[in-house]
Amino acid sequence: MSRAININAPQDHVIALCAKRKVPISAIESLPSGGTRVVMNNADDTAIVAKAYGSKVITGIAPRTPTRMGRM
């Protein structure tokens, strides 16, 4: 399992759930679709969050917003 997971939930909800379950977040960003992409420190933590969200986990590819501009 990857350390990254896409969830159909707002960013503040994901942060609260991770804090409640004592799962540290490595990186987090909002998705253009309204969901959240979150990266944990290890796959075990990712599994904990995936189990908590169940059917709200986005499967497949979720479009992301570019965070850096390419070379000009």
Secondary structure, DSSP 8 states (H G I E B T S, - for coil): --SEEEESS-HHHHHHHHHHTT--EEEEEE-TTS-EEEEESSHHHHHHHHHHHGGGB--S-------S----
